[in-house]
Amino acid sequence: MKKALLYFALLGLALPIFIACKKDPLEFTVKGTVYDESFNQGLEGAKVTFKALDANSGDLRIIGETTLDETGNYSFTFLRKRDQEFQFTAEKDNYYLIDETICFPELTVESDNVFDYSTSAKSYVKFKIKNTGASEETDQLKLEIYEAKTNCEDCCGLGQRYFNGTNIDTNLYCANDGNEYYKFIYWVPEISLVVFDSLITPPFDTVEYLIEY
């Protein structure tokens, strides 16, 4: 009987300790704003997806999805697990995709984790290049792009392009950020023609530029 009483007494002492040691699950909060640089506002209507990469299985799971309102704000709260990294994407028709990776050590449970992103509307320059003179095999046009968007699939990049020989009649399409400058130089050494020029590319549209020599 005494042993039974001692057992229950010890159990009664241990139970409050067990309850006191039980902790609430740890949570991350990731929040921020997705900004539309072409129109200086939140990227309203964009679909935002937040995924986690499991450190053990290597599988991606969706933590949350949302569609942005006019503020461009988003927020996800989720349990801390054994995740290696996180993937943030924001996509909207006729805008450049945002696809960013957040590593696990970048997050804290002590406060909100703020990640702001921005993108712009797609726009294009169409260079129409024609050799209309008494052309010869030695004819050459040099086109150098020195200020433009560079980090996209349809971007032409910075640097020089050469158009050599006769019967040049071609089009060159180059992507740019909407409502931003596209700056370039072209020259024809044989006739000492040098032209510095620039365009502002309108969002969701293509602006044409004719080069004849």
VOVO-500200 format. One record per residue (C-alpha): residue in three letters; residue number from 1; x, y, z. Coordinates in Angstrom, 2 decimals. Each point is the difference from the previous one (the first is absolute). Example, Ala and Ser with C-alpha at 12.3 -4.5 7.8 and 13.67 -1.06 7.14 Angstrom:
resn=ala; resi=1; xx=12.30; yy=-4.50; zz=7.80
resn=ser; resi=2; xx=1.37; yy=3.44; zz=-0.66
This chain:
resn=met; resi=1; xx=0.00; yy=0.00; zz=0.00
resn=lys; resi=2; xx=2.82; yy=2.37; zz=0.90
resn=lys; resi=3; xx=1.73; yy=-0.79; zz=-3.30
resn=ala; resi=4; xx=-3.17; yy=0.79; zz=-1.92
resn=leu; resi=5; xx=-0.41; yy=3.31; zz=1.81
resn=leu; resi=6; xx=3.65; yy=0.87; zz=-0.69
resn=tyr; resi=7; xx=-0.45; yy=-0.82; zz=-3.70
resn=phe; resi=8; xx=-3.02; yy=2.27; zz=-0.37
resn=ala; resi=9; xx=1.74; yy=2.75; zz=1.96
resn=leu; resi=10; xx=3.00; yy=-0.11; zz=-2.33
resn=leu; resi=11; xx=-2.30; yy=-0.08; zz=-3.03
resn=gly; resi=12; xx=-1.79; yy=3.07; zz=1.31
resn=leu; resi=13; xx=3.31; yy=1.83; zz=0.31
resn=ala; resi=14; xx=1.17; yy=-1.01; zz=-3.49
resn=leu; resi=15; xx=-3.22; yy=0.95; zz=-1.80
resn=pro; resi=16; xx=0.32; yy=3.79; zz=0.51
resn=ile; resi=17; xx=3.63; yy=-0.19; zz=-1.13
resn=phe; resi=18; xx=-1.04; yy=-1.84; zz=-3.19
resn=ile; resi=19; xx=-2.72; yy=2.55; zz=-0.69
resn=ala; resi=20; xx=2.37; yy=2.90; zz=0.66
resn=cys; resi=21; xx=2.59; yy=-1.43; zz=-2.42
resn=lys; resi=22; xx=-2.49; yy=-0.41; zz=-2.86
resn=lys; resi=23; xx=0.64; yy=2.81; zz=-2.51
resn=asp; resi=24; xx=-2.17; yy=1.50; zz=-2.68
resn=pro; resi=25; xx=1.02; yy=-0.89; zz=-3.58
resn=leu; resi=26; xx=2.43; yy=2.48; zz=-1.55
resn=glu; resi=27; xx=-1.31; yy=1.97; zz=-2.96
resn=phe; resi=28; xx=1.53; yy=2.09; zz=-2.77
resn=thr; resi=29; xx=-1.76; yy=3.00; zz=-1.51
resn=val; resi=30; xx=1.16; yy=1.10; zz=-3.45
resn=lys; resi=31; xx=-1.50; yy=3.20; zz=-1.34
resn=gly; resi=32; xx=0.74; yy=2.89; zz=-2.32
resn=thr; resi=33; xx=-1.05; yy=1.94; zz=-3.09
resn=val; resi=34; xx=0.25; yy=-0.82; zz=-3.70
resn=tyr; resi=35; xx=0.49; yy=3.25; zz=-1.90
resn=asp; resi=36; xx=-0.86; yy=0.93; zz=-3.59
resn=glu; resi=37; xx=2.91; yy=2.19; zz=-1.16
resn=ser; resi=38; xx=-1.65; yy=0.92; zz=-3.31
resn=phe; resi=39; xx=-2.96; yy=1.72; zz=1.68
resn=asn; resi=40; xx=1.44; yy=0.74; zz=3.47
resn=gln; resi=41; xx=-2.60; yy=-2.01; zz=1.91
resn=gly; resi=42; xx=-0.71; yy=-3.42; zz=1.49
resn=leu; resi=43; xx=-0.18; yy=-2.87; zz=-2.48
resn=glu; resi=44; xx=-3.76; yy=-0.47; zz=0.25
resn=gly; resi=45; xx=-1.34; yy=-3.29; zz=-1.35
resn=ala; resi=46; xx=3.30; yy=-1.90; zz=0.15
resn=lys; resi=47; xx=-0.06; yy=-3.59; zz=1.25
resn=val; resi=48; xx=2.49; yy=-0.59; zz=2.82
resn=thr; resi=49; xx=1.06; yy=-3.51; zz=1.00
resn=phe; resi=50; xx=2.23; yy=-0.91; zz=2.94
resn=lys; resi=51; xx=1.55; yy=-3.49; zz=0.15
resn=ala; resi=52; xx=2.34; yy=-1.87; zz=2.34
resn=leu; resi=53; xx=2.71; yy=-2.51; zz=-0.95
resn=asp; resi=54; xx=0.12; yy=-2.86; zz=2.51
resn=ala; resi=55; xx=3.57; yy=-0.59; zz=1.22
resn=asn; resi=56; xx=-0.49; yy=-3.78; zz=0.22
resn=ser; resi=57; xx=-2.14; yy=-0.97; zz=-2.98
resn=gly; resi=58; xx=0.88; yy=2.86; zz=-2.36
resn=asp; resi=59; xx=-3.70; yy=0.45; zz=-0.77
resn=leu; resi=60; xx=-1.59; yy=3.39; zz=-0.57
resn=arg; resi=61; xx=-3.26; yy=0.68; zz=1.82
resn=ile; resi=62; xx=-2.24; yy=3.02; zz=-0.33
resn=ile; resi=63; xx=-0.19; yy=2.05; zz=3.19
resn=gly; resi=64; xx=-2.40; yy=2.58; zz=-1.35
resn=glu; resi=65; xx=-1.41; yy=1.77; zz=-3.05
resn=thr; resi=66; xx=-1.65; yy=3.39; zz=-0.35
resn=thr; resi=67; xx=-1.06; yy=2.56; zz=-2.59
resn=leu; resi=68; xx=1.28; yy=3.50; zz=0.70
resn=asp; resi=69; xx=-2.30; yy=2.97; zz=0.44
resn=glu; resi=70; xx=0.84; yy=3.58; zz=-0.96
resn=thr; resi=71; xx=2.50; yy=0.33; zz=2.87
resn=gly; resi=72; xx=2.12; yy=-2.90; zz=-1.24
resn=asn; resi=73; xx=0.34; yy=-1.30; zz=3.57
resn=tyr; resi=74; xx=0.27; yy=-3.70; zz=0.89
resn=ser; resi=75; xx=0.42; yy=-1.98; zz=3.24
resn=phe; resi=76; xx=0.51; yy=-3.69; zz=0.83
resn=thr; resi=77; xx=0.23; yy=-1.53; zz=3.49
resn=phe; resi=78; xx=1.07; yy=-3.64; zz=0.33
resn=leu; resi=79; xx=1.54; yy=-2.50; zz=2.41
resn=arg; resi=80; xx=3.76; yy=-0.32; zz=0.20
resn=lys; resi=81; xx=0.99; yy=-3.39; zz=-1.41
resn=arg; resi=82; xx=3.09; yy=-1.73; zz=-1.35
resn=asp; resi=83; xx=0.11; yy=2.06; zz=-3.18
resn=gln; resi=84; xx=3.10; yy=0.81; zz=-2.00
resn=glu; resi=85; xx=-1.22; yy=3.04; zz=-1.91
resn=phe; resi=86; xx=-3.10; yy=1.78; zz=-1.26
resn=gln; resi=87; xx=-1.14; yy=1.07; zz=-3.45
resn=phe; resi=88; xx=-1.91; yy=3.23; zz=-0.62
resn=thr; resi=89; xx=-1.65; yy=0.61; zz=-3.37
resn=ala; resi=90; xx=-2.22; yy=2.82; zz=-1.25
resn=glu; resi=91; xx=-1.49; yy=-0.16; zz=-3.48
resn=lys; resi=92; xx=-2.33; yy=2.15; zz=-2.05
resn=asp; resi=93; xx=-0.73; yy=0.07; zz=-3.72
resn=asn; resi=94; xx=2.30; yy=2.33; zz=-1.97
resn=tyr; resi=95; xx=2.31; yy=0.50; zz=2.99
resn=tyr; resi=96; xx=3.42; yy=-1.49; zz=0.64
resn=leu; resi=97; xx=-0.11; yy=-2.96; zz=2.38
resn=ile; resi=98; xx=1.34; yy=0.37; zz=3.54
resn=asp; resi=99; xx=1.64; yy=-3.25; zz=1.14
resn=glu; resi=100; xx=2.07; yy=0.35; zz=3.17
resn=thr; resi=101; xx=1.58; yy=-2.42; zz=2.49
resn=ile; resi=102; xx=0.08; yy=0.64; zz=3.76
resn=cys; resi=103; xx=2.42; yy=-2.15; zz=2.01
resn=phe; resi=104; xx=-1.07; yy=-1.40; zz=3.37
resn=pro; resi=105; xx=2.65; yy=1.93; zz=2.03
resn=glu; resi=106; xx=-1.44; yy=3.27; zz=-1.32
resn=leu; resi=107; xx=-3.19; yy=-0.50; zz=2.02
resn=thr; resi=108; xx=-0.67; yy=0.63; zz=3.68
resn=val; resi=109; xx=-2.90; yy=-0.86; zz=2.30
resn=glu; resi=110; xx=0.67; yy=3.08; zz=2.13
resn=ser; resi=111; xx=-1.60; yy=2.49; zz=-2.41
resn=asp; resi=112; xx=-1.61; yy=0.33; zz=-3.42
resn=asn; resi=113; xx=2.26; yy=-0.78; zz=-2.95
resn=val; resi=114; xx=-0.43; yy=2.74; zz=-2.60
resn=phe; resi=115; xx=0.86; yy=-0.62; zz=-3.66
resn=asp; resi=116; xx=-0.97; yy=2.64; zz=-2.56
resn=tyr; resi=117; xx=0.22; yy=-0.68; zz=-3.72
resn=ser; resi=118; xx=-0.62; yy=1.92; zz=-3.21
resn=thr; resi=119; xx=-0.53; yy=-0.67; zz=-3.68
resn=ser; resi=120; xx=-1.08; yy=1.89; zz=-3.09
resn=ala; resi=121; xx=-2.30; yy=-0.25; zz=-2.98
resn=lys; resi=122; xx=1.38; yy=-1.60; zz=-3.15
resn=ser; resi=123; xx=0.78; yy=2.23; zz=-2.96
resn=tyr; resi=124; xx=2.05; yy=-0.35; zz=-3.17
resn=val; resi=125; xx=2.10; yy=1.89; zz=-2.51
resn=lys; resi=126; xx=-0.17; yy=-1.15; zz=-3.62
resn=phe; resi=127; xx=3.04; yy=1.11; zz=-1.98
resn=lys; resi=128; xx=-0.70; yy=-0.01; zz=-3.76
resn=ile; resi=129; xx=3.42; yy=-0.06; zz=-1.64
resn=lys; resi=130; xx=0.33; yy=0.57; zz=-3.77
resn=asn; resi=131; xx=2.93; yy=0.57; zz=-2.30
resn=thr; resi=132; xx=-1.67; yy=2.08; zz=-2.71
resn=gly; resi=133; xx=3.04; yy=1.57; zz=-1.68
resn=ala; resi=134; xx=2.31; yy=-1.28; zz=-2.71
resn=ser; resi=135; xx=1.09; yy=-2.82; zz=2.26
resn=glu; resi=136; xx=3.29; yy=-1.85; zz=-0.13
resn=glu; resi=137; xx=1.37; yy=-3.07; zz=1.73
resn=thr; resi=138; xx=2.11; yy=2.24; zz=2.24
resn=asp; resi=139; xx=-3.02; yy=1.90; zz=1.35
resn=gln; resi=140; xx=-0.36; yy=-0.16; zz=3.75
resn=leu; resi=141; xx=-2.44; yy=1.37; zz=2.56
resn=lys; resi=142; xx=0.94; yy=-0.09; zz=3.68
resn=leu; resi=143; xx=-2.75; yy=0.16; zz=2.63
resn=glu; resi=144; xx=0.98; yy=0.37; zz=3.64
resn=ile; resi=145; xx=-2.57; yy=-0.23; zz=2.80
resn=tyr; resi=146; xx=1.36; yy=1.59; zz=3.16
resn=glu; resi=147; xx=-3.00; yy=0.52; zz=2.31
resn=ala; resi=148; xx=-2.86; yy=-2.50; zz=0.03
resn=lys; resi=149; xx=-1.51; yy=-2.94; zz=1.85
resn=thr; resi=150; xx=2.41; yy=-2.92; zz=0.08
resn=asn; resi=151; xx=-1.37; yy=-2.77; zz=2.25
resn=cys; resi=152; xx=-2.77; yy=-1.59; zz=-2.06
resn=glu; resi=153; xx=-0.47; yy=-2.64; zz=-2.68
resn=asp; resi=154; xx=-0.87; yy=2.50; zz=-2.76
resn=cys; resi=155; xx=2.59; yy=2.59; zz=1.00
resn=cys; resi=156; xx=2.63; yy=0.84; zz=-2.59
resn=gly; resi=157; xx=2.58; yy=0.84; zz=2.63
resn=leu; resi=158; xx=2.62; yy=2.73; zz=-0.08
resn=gly; resi=159; xx=2.78; yy=0.24; zz=-2.55
resn=gln; resi=160; xx=0.51; yy=0.18; zz=-3.76
resn=arg; resi=161; xx=-1.66; yy=-1.74; zz=-2.91
resn=tyr; resi=162; xx=1.30; yy=0.02; zz=-3.58
resn=phe; resi=163; xx=-1.97; yy=-0.11; zz=-3.24
resn=asn; resi=164; xx=2.34; yy=-0.71; zz=-2.88
resn=gly; resi=165; xx=-0.32; yy=-0.14; zz=-3.77
resn=thr; resi=166; xx=-2.72; yy=0.68; zz=-2.54
resn=asn; resi=167; xx=-3.77; yy=-0.36; zz=0.02
resn=ile; resi=168; xx=-0.38; yy=0.50; zz=3.74
resn=asp; resi=169; xx=-3.72; yy=0.13; zz=0.78
resn=thr; resi=170; xx=-0.73; yy=-1.41; zz=3.43
resn=asn; resi=171; xx=-1.80; yy=0.58; zz=3.28
resn=leu; resi=172; xx=1.46; yy=-0.21; zz=3.49
resn=tyr; resi=173; xx=-2.37; yy=-0.26; zz=2.98
resn=cys; resi=174; xx=1.30; yy=0.98; zz=3.44
resn=ala; resi=175; xx=-1.93; yy=-0.12; zz=3.28
resn=asn; resi=176; xx=0.06; yy=2.84; zz=2.50
resn=asp; resi=177; xx=-1.71; yy=1.19; zz=3.18
resn=gly; resi=178; xx=-3.19; yy=1.94; zz=-0.65
resn=asn; resi=179; xx=0.31; yy=3.79; zz=0.31
resn=glu; resi=180; xx=3.81; yy=-0.19; zz=0.06
resn=tyr; resi=181; xx=2.69; yy=1.29; zz=-2.38
resn=tyr; resi=182; xx=1.66; yy=-2.18; zz=-2.62
resn=lys; resi=183; xx=3.29; yy=1.63; zz=-1.06
resn=phe; resi=184; xx=2.21; yy=-0.88; zz=-2.95
resn=ile; resi=185; xx=2.52; yy=1.19; zz=-2.60
resn=tyr; resi=186; xx=0.34; yy=-1.05; zz=-3.60
resn=trp; resi=187; xx=2.58; yy=0.91; zz=-2.58
resn=val; resi=188; xx=1.08; yy=-0.77; zz=-3.57
resn=pro; resi=189; xx=3.79; yy=0.36; zz=-0.27
resn=glu; resi=190; xx=0.04; yy=0.32; zz=-3.82
resn=ile; resi=191; xx=-2.01; yy=3.23; zz=0.04
resn=ser; resi=192; xx=1.03; yy=1.25; zz=3.46
resn=leu; resi=193; xx=-3.60; yy=-0.15; zz=1.24
resn=val; resi=194; xx=-0.35; yy=-0.07; zz=3.80
resn=val; resi=195; xx=-3.36; yy=0.30; zz=1.79
resn=phe; resi=196; xx=-0.70; yy=0.04; zz=3.75
resn=asp; resi=197; xx=-3.66; yy=-0.57; zz=0.81
resn=ser; resi=198; xx=-2.42; yy=-1.27; zz=2.62
resn=leu; resi=199; xx=-3.63; yy=-1.03; zz=0.39
resn=ile; resi=200; xx=-2.46; yy=-0.29; zz=2.87
resn=thr; resi=201; xx=-1.71; yy=-3.35; zz=-0.47
resn=pro; resi=202; xx=-3.74; yy=0.04; zz=0.80
resn=pro; resi=203; xx=-1.38; yy=-2.82; zz=2.19
resn=phe; resi=204; xx=-1.66; yy=-2.93; zz=-1.78
resn=asp; resi=205; xx=1.04; yy=1.33; zz=-3.41
resn=thr; resi=206; xx=2.73; yy=-0.02; zz=-2.65
resn=val; resi=207; xx=1.63; yy=3.16; zz=-1.31
resn=glu; resi=208; xx=1.63; yy=-0.11; zz=-3.45
resn=tyr; resi=209; xx=3.28; yy=1.66; zz=-0.91
resn=leu; resi=210; xx=1.18; yy=0.16; zz=-3.61
resn=ile; resi=211; xx=3.71; yy=-0.03; zz=-0.88
resn=glu; resi=212; xx=0.71; yy=0.58; zz=-3.68
resn=tyr; resi=213; xx=3.45; yy=0.39; zz=-1.48
